Every structure is written in C-alpha cells, then in structure tokens.
Amino acid sequence: MHNQTVVDLRIDADWIVPVEPAGKVLERHSLIVGDSKIQDILPSHEADTRYLFRERIRLPGHALMPGLINLHGHAAMTLLRGFADDLPLMTWLKERIWPAESRWLSPEFALDGSRLACLEMLKGGVTCFNDMYFFPDATIEAALEARMRVASGIIVIDFASAWAADPDGYLQKGMEIRDTYRGQPLVSFCLAPHAPYSCANKTLEKVQTFAAQLDLPIHMHIHETDDEIRQSLDTFKVRPLERLRLLELLGPQFIGVHAVHLLDEEIVLLAEQGCHVAHCPSSNLKLGSGVAPTTKLLEAGVNIGIGTDGAASNNHLDIWEEMRLAALLAKGLSGRANTVPAHAALAMATLNGAKALGLDGQIGSLTPGKQADIVAVDLSGAATQPCYDPISQLVYSAGREQIRHVWVAGERVVKDGRCITLDETAIIRRAHQWREKIAAGQVETKIVQD
C-alpha cells in the first residue's frame, strides 16, 4: 500500500469511450486525473491498489468521453439568435446581420454574447471552440471566465467595423491580442480571414505570410453557396479554392468551413494539400446552402470536424445534434447505411476537431498524458435504454440533456447539469436586455424607413 500514488481525482464509470483507438469501449474502468492531465485509465479493481485520490466520483450508468470540440462558430452572435431567420445567406448577411452589427457591435455586445455562448456550450459538453468574430479579446475573456478552451480567430475582412478600419488594422489588433494571451494554457489562435468574397488578394497574401511565419492555422468560410462560386468566377476567373491554391493558402494549416459545393477534383485537392473541413450541417440546411459531400471527403482522406456556426444561423450551439445529423446526412446522400458509423461521427466531434486546430497532442481523446477534458453522460434513463453499444447510444440516442458533469483541464465546470463557473441568471438577464434594445432599434429603423 505504501507504493500508492496520490492523485487529484478518480472517476469510476460503467463505460469509458476514449475515441482512440476507434470504436474502443472500456467497461468498469476508472479514469485518474492529476495536474490537469489524464494520468491513467485502468480497471477499477486495479485502481483500488495503485492510487490514493483527493476526490473520488462514482458514476454508475454513465459513459465518460472526451470534451466536444466546436470547430466553427461566432460566439458573440448568440445575441442575434432568431433575429434573421428563414433567409438565404447573402440576404441574411447584407439585409439583416451586417446592418445590425454596424449598429450594435461593441466590446459589451461581444462579451455578453460570448458568455451566453460559453454557458450553452459548456452545459452541452463542448470544452473547446474555434471562434471567428470581432472583439475577439471579449470572447477570450468570456471563455476564461467559463474555464473552457478557445481557439481565437484573428479575424480579417476588407470592410471596416467597430473593431478595425482595414485589413492591416485587423491583423495588428489580432497580433496584439495574441501577445497578451500567449501564456494562457486554455487559449490558442487561428488566422481567420472571413471568406474569399470579403478578402482581396492583397489581404489573403498578408494572411498567408503571417500563417507561415507564426505557424498558425487559417480558419475560413469556403464554398458555402453556389452564388459565392459564381462571384469568384466573374471576378477572378477561377473558383474560390483554386484562387486560394494560387495564393498558397491551402495546406495542413487550412480549415475550410462549410465546403458544401465541391467538384471531385477539389475534394482531391483538399486531400492532397492536407486541409481540414469544418462541417456545419444545421446551418447549411437552414440557410438553404446545401449539404457537404462528407462521404467523398472522408474517402479521399480529408479530416472533417464538426461546427455549429453561429446561433444566428443555426439556432443553437448543440454539437450533439450536429454529430447525429452529420452521420444521418452522409448515409442519406450516399445511400449507404454503413458510411460515417457512430464511432466516426464521435471522432468528428472530438479528435478530428483537435487535429484541425493542431491540438490533438493535448485534447480530443481520453489518453493518458492529454489534458483532462472530460464529459460524463448519463445513459441510465429511458431514452438511452437498453444500452448494447455505448458509442451508438452517444451518437444516435443521447443529447446534451443527458450531460451531468464536465471537466476542463481537470477542473469541474459543470456539476449535476449546472454550470458552476458562470452566473446563469445574470447572463440570461443580459440577453433579455439586449433583445429589448435590439428589437426597439428595429422598430425605430422601420419607422424612419416608412
């Protein structure tokens, strides 16, 4: 007994789903946490003799899995949830979203919207999110308050906003924020040029230079609509992906968001360049943009992670639903029930997102040595019984309402379904205040127009 190692936490669960190796399920095992990392995963009876623990949590009927990774979103836009529904993308942007942002965008808007997003995501088992929006420092502050991971996008766009006046201003401010938060273990960075249609060649050349010099991922909307592709052909005489290839933006650092409208040769190009895709099925369906060819992408060897997009076009930040929908859409489009099986869908929502962000050495699977980002899902209820295969239950039957506990870097942030790092009442009160302000502003605008 004197050889026992003292650790911070032991979690006992009926099942542990580590995600790698693919399809593996460990029954009646314990997960050991120390110094923010997973120290060990072993049969519970062995843990009795090998470890002393400061805290022990027994979770019968539960499955442990890695924290979910939201590979694409705009956290602050949660305050515009339901504001511009049932419109195609460019109408949605030009007639509703961009005018609203020009009036209301501020550090306060970004902070309150990001707090609401972090609250929703944490309670839904998301422990890391990749963000693209203005005032990224406000989103980082919200994430740090919540104690969750954020891959913060250094947004770049050719038009002025309340955040910056021009592409050079966006890049300068983004780099200053990167310098400020570089020591934060929960914060990483991406370069985030908005889209090919909103960034000139000169802007994208600067992005490519920064990405190469600083070894940062590039996170960008791409091939979301047919209209985007037609615009590119009219203006540049090439499709957007070919333009990015010529500008040398494609490569293992590139995360293409949406990638709905792809030719077969473009799928080959993404695979050859080692690019990643952030698949956002609900947003693509809701905006009428289409469905990404995920089966073809996966068969070509392209790494696909899952994103929600913003709550203004989804209208929720529920990776569970996106994961299930990704699997079902792939089956329906391909006509093959065995495409994107449950374990592959779960990997898309966890490990694949970590790979895209260059963080798979730290997060994305329950592996000793990685950070202890863990979700406990209660599979004991009627909706998830009987349980023949916990991975299938997680993907096809369970939802965020079954999440009972969440840990990030070994710290519990959700306990018994309640977020314990954020003030839910205050965050919802602020959301109500923003709704009243924005709705009143819409009435004022209509009166002026009339």
PEHUPE-V617802 format. One record per run of one state. SS is the DSSP state (2 for helix, 1 for strand, 0 for the rest). FROM is the first residue (numbers start at 1). LEN is the number of residues. If there is no record, write none. Layout:
SS|FROM|LEN ; SS|FROM|LEN
This chain:
0|1|4 ; 1|5|13 ; 0|18|8 ; 1|26|9 ; 0|35|2 ; 1|37|7 ; 2|44|7 ; 1|51|16 ; 0|67|1 ; 1|68|6 ; 0|74|1 ; 2|75|6 ; 0|81|8 ; 2|89|16 ; 0|105|2 ; 2|107|17 ; 0|124|2 ; 1|126|6 ; 0|132|4 ; 2|136|11 ; 0|147|2 ; 1|149|8 ; 0|157|10 ; 2|167|15 ; 0|182|5 ; 1|187|7 ; 0|194|1 ; 1|195|1 ; 2|196|3 ; 0|199|2 ; 2|201|14 ; 0|215|2 ; 1|217|6 ; 0|223|3 ; 2|226|11 ; 0|237|3 ; 2|240|7 ; 0|247|7 ; 1|254|5 ; 0|259|5 ; 2|264|10 ; 0|274|2 ; 1|276|4 ; 0|280|1 ; 2|281|6 ; 0|287|7 ; 2|294|7 ; 0|301|2 ; 1|303|4 ; 0|307|12 ; 2|319|16 ; 0|335|7 ; 2|342|7 ; 0|349|2 ; 2|351|6 ; 0|357|14 ; 1|371|1 ; 0|372|2 ; 1|374|5 ; 0|379|3 ; 2|382|3 ; 0|385|5 ; 2|390|8 ; 0|398|2 ; 2|400|3 ; 1|403|6 ; 0|409|2 ; 1|411|5 ; 0|416|2 ; 1|418|2 ; 0|420|4 ; 2|424|26 ; 0|450|1
